[in-house]
């Protein structure tokens, strides 16, 4: 899963109920005191306690506001999906390894399902190399969505693109580099080619698969 899950406050849950209970006890004690003393003293005590109760109610209101707002999920940058993953289209981009986008925190209409990793060997001058067993399908393209991050283990440059299965027909423009990211519907899988005939390149690949929400 994405490593930027929303967080909640960690204040004790008993704090607000305890404050309410204390207020009730104090109110009951005040009623008893006013009944027990004379009328004149009761008037003076009522004036003082009215101020004290007003302050106490203000404190309780503040605690209630804090309880509600600290318990709400945060929505800062850690909970935001990087726009470089696209908005439903096929994405094939390259960049520096330290520039790759974080895994999506969410995606409209989809939920996280599972993930995987693999190492792909790309032989120079040969056809496209794909991930063995990659969970791509021939139909029902909208039944899943893939997010892929990759890099070459030796820093060599390769060409990355998205192809169909099983005919390996390109469905998006290729991008060349030594690291990159890919977003695709369920009918497209990532592949890599290497134009240098005498070169063998190993590509490390990780991916997430998302499926429609119920």
C-alpha positions as CSV (number, residue, x, y, z in Angstrom):
1,X,0.0,0.0,0.0
2,X,0.9,3.6,-0.3
3,X,3.2,4.6,2.6
4,X,1.4,7.9,3.2
5,X,-1.8,6.9,4.9
6,X,-3.9,9.5,6.6
7,X,-3.2,9.9,10.4
8,X,-5.4,10.8,13.3
9,X,-4.8,12.5,16.6
10,X,-3.5,10.5,19.6
11,X,-5.0,12.4,22.5
12,X,-6.7,10.3,25.2
13,X,-10.4,9.4,24.3
14,X,-11.4,9.7,28.0
15,X,-10.5,13.4,28.2
16,X,-13.8,14.8,27.0
17,X,-16.1,12.4,28.9
18,X,-14.1,13.1,32.1
19,X,-14.5,16.8,31.7
20,X,-18.3,16.4,31.2
21,X,-18.5,14.2,34.3
22,X,-16.5,16.6,36.3
23,X,-18.9,19.4,35.3
24,X,-21.9,17.4,36.4
25,X,-20.4,16.6,39.8
26,X,-19.5,20.3,40.3
27,X,-23.0,21.4,39.4
28,X,-24.6,18.9,41.8
29,X,-22.3,20.1,44.6
30,X,-23.2,23.8,43.8
31,X,-26.9,23.0,44.1
32,X,-26.4,21.3,47.4
33,X,-24.3,24.3,48.7
34,X,-26.9,26.9,47.7
35,X,-29.7,24.9,49.4
36,X,-27.6,24.6,52.6
37,X,-26.6,28.2,53.1
38,X,-28.8,31.3,53.7
39,X,-30.2,33.5,51.0
40,X,-27.6,36.3,51.2
41,X,-24.7,34.0,51.1
42,X,-26.4,32.1,48.3
43,X,-26.5,35.2,46.1
44,X,-22.8,35.9,46.6
45,X,-21.9,32.3,45.9
46,X,-24.1,32.2,42.8
47,X,-22.3,35.3,41.3
48,X,-18.8,33.7,41.9
49,X,-19.8,30.3,40.6
50,X,-21.5,31.7,37.5
51,X,-18.1,33.2,36.4
52,X,-16.4,29.9,37.3
53,X,-18.9,27.8,35.3
54,X,-18.6,30.1,32.3
55,X,-14.9,29.6,32.2
56,X,-15.4,25.8,32.7
57,X,-17.9,25.6,29.8
58,X,-15.4,27.6,27.6
59,X,-12.7,25.0,28.4
60,X,-15.0,22.1,27.6
61,X,-16.0,23.7,24.3
62,X,-12.4,24.1,23.4
63,X,-11.7,20.4,24.3
64,X,-14.6,19.4,22.1
65,X,-13.3,21.4,19.2
66,X,-9.8,19.9,19.6
67,X,-11.3,16.4,19.8
68,X,-13.1,16.8,16.5
69,X,-10.3,18.5,14.6
70,X,-7.5,16.2,15.8
71,X,-9.5,13.1,15.0
72,X,-10.1,14.1,11.4
73,X,-7.7,12.7,8.7
74,X,-4.9,14.9,7.6
75,X,-4.9,15.9,3.9
76,X,-1.4,17.3,3.5
77,X,1.1,16.5,0.7
78,X,1.7,13.0,2.0
79,X,-1.9,12.0,1.2
80,X,-1.9,13.5,-2.3
81,X,-1.4,11.4,-5.4
82,X,1.4,12.6,-7.7
83,X,-0.3,14.0,-10.9
84,X,2.5,12.4,-12.9
85,X,0.6,9.1,-12.7
86,X,-2.0,10.6,-15.1
87,X,-5.8,10.6,-15.0
88,X,-6.8,7.5,-16.8
89,X,-4.5,7.6,-19.8
90,X,-1.4,5.5,-20.5
91,X,1.7,7.1,-19.1
92,X,5.3,6.3,-20.1
93,X,7.9,8.6,-18.6
94,X,11.6,8.5,-17.7
95,X,13.6,10.5,-15.2
96,X,16.3,10.2,-12.5
97,X,15.9,7.4,-10.0
98,X,15.4,9.9,-7.2
99,X,12.7,11.7,-9.1
100,X,10.3,8.7,-9.5
101,X,6.8,9.5,-8.1
102,X,5.6,7.8,-4.9
103,X,3.0,5.2,-5.2
104,X,-0.5,6.6,-5.5
105,X,-2.3,7.5,-2.3
106,X,-5.6,7.0,-4.1
107,X,-7.1,6.8,-7.6
108,X,-10.7,7.8,-8.6
109,X,-12.9,4.7,-8.9
110,X,-10.2,2.2,-7.9
111,X,-8.7,0.7,-4.8
112,X,-5.3,-1.0,-4.1
113,X,-5.3,-4.7,-4.8
114,X,-1.7,-6.1,-4.7
115,X,1.8,-5.5,-5.9
116,X,4.9,-7.3,-7.1
117,X,8.5,-7.0,-8.2
118,X,10.6,-8.7,-10.8
119,X,14.0,-8.5,-12.7
120,X,13.8,-8.4,-16.5
121,X,16.8,-9.2,-18.7
122,X,16.9,-7.1,-21.9
123,X,19.1,-8.5,-24.7
124,X,20.4,-6.0,-27.1
125,X,19.1,-6.1,-30.6
126,X,16.3,-8.5,-29.8
127,X,12.5,-7.9,-29.3
128,X,10.8,-6.4,-26.3
129,X,11.4,-8.0,-22.9
130,X,8.3,-8.3,-20.6
131,X,7.7,-9.3,-17.0
132,X,7.0,-13.1,-16.9
133,X,3.5,-13.6,-15.4
134,X,2.6,-9.9,-15.3
135,X,-1.2,-9.9,-14.5
136,X,-2.3,-8.2,-17.8
137,X,-5.5,-9.4,-19.6
138,X,-6.7,-9.4,-23.2
139,X,-10.1,-7.8,-22.4
140,X,-11.8,-6.0,-19.6
141,X,-9.2,-3.2,-19.7
142,X,-11.1,-1.1,-17.1
143,X,-11.2,-4.0,-14.6
144,X,-7.7,-3.2,-13.3
145,X,-5.0,-0.5,-13.5
146,X,-1.3,-0.7,-13.2
147,X,1.3,1.6,-11.7
148,X,4.9,0.6,-12.5
149,X,8.3,2.0,-11.4
150,X,11.6,0.7,-13.0
151,X,15.3,1.2,-13.2
152,X,18.3,-0.4,-14.9
153,X,20.7,-2.0,-12.4
154,X,23.8,-0.8,-14.2
155,X,22.6,2.7,-15.2
156,X,22.3,1.8,-18.9
157,X,19.7,3.4,-21.0
158,X,16.8,1.3,-22.5
159,X,13.6,2.1,-24.2
160,X,10.4,1.6,-22.2
161,X,6.8,1.4,-23.5
162,X,3.4,-0.2,-23.0
163,X,2.3,-3.1,-25.2
164,X,-0.8,-5.2,-25.6
165,X,-1.0,-8.9,-24.9
166,X,-0.2,-11.4,-26.4
167,X,0.8,-9.7,-29.6
168,X,3.0,-7.1,-28.0
169,X,1.7,-4.3,-30.1
170,X,2.7,-0.8,-28.9
171,X,-0.2,1.2,-27.4
172,X,1.7,4.3,-26.3
173,X,4.9,6.2,-27.2
174,X,8.1,4.8,-25.9
175,X,10.5,6.7,-23.6
176,X,14.2,6.2,-23.2
177,X,16.2,6.4,-20.0
178,X,17.7,4.4,-17.1
179,X,14.7,4.8,-14.8
180,X,11.0,5.7,-15.2
181,X,7.4,5.1,-14.4
182,X,4.4,3.7,-16.3
183,X,0.7,3.9,-15.7
184,X,-1.6,1.7,-17.8
185,X,-5.1,0.1,-18.0
186,X,-5.5,-3.6,-17.5
187,X,-4.8,-4.6,-21.1
188,X,-1.3,-3.0,-21.3
189,X,1.9,-4.3,-19.9
190,X,5.4,-2.7,-19.7
191,X,8.2,-3.8,-21.9
192,X,11.8,-2.8,-22.5
193,X,14.1,-2.9,-25.6
194,X,17.8,-2.3,-26.0
195,X,19.3,-1.1,-29.3
196,X,22.9,-1.9,-28.4
197,X,23.4,-5.4,-29.9
198,X,26.3,-6.4,-27.7
199,X,24.7,-5.2,-24.5
200,X,22.7,-7.0,-21.9
201,X,20.8,-4.9,-19.4
202,X,19.0,-6.0,-16.2
203,X,15.9,-3.9,-15.3
204,X,14.4,-4.0,-11.8
205,X,10.6,-3.5,-11.9
206,X,8.1,-3.0,-9.2
207,X,4.3,-2.5,-9.7
208,X,1.0,-2.1,-8.0
209,X,-2.3,-3.4,-9.3
210,X,-5.6,-1.5,-8.5
211,X,-9.1,-2.8,-9.2
212,X,-12.5,-1.0,-9.3
213,X,-14.1,-0.1,-6.1
214,X,-17.2,-2.1,-5.1
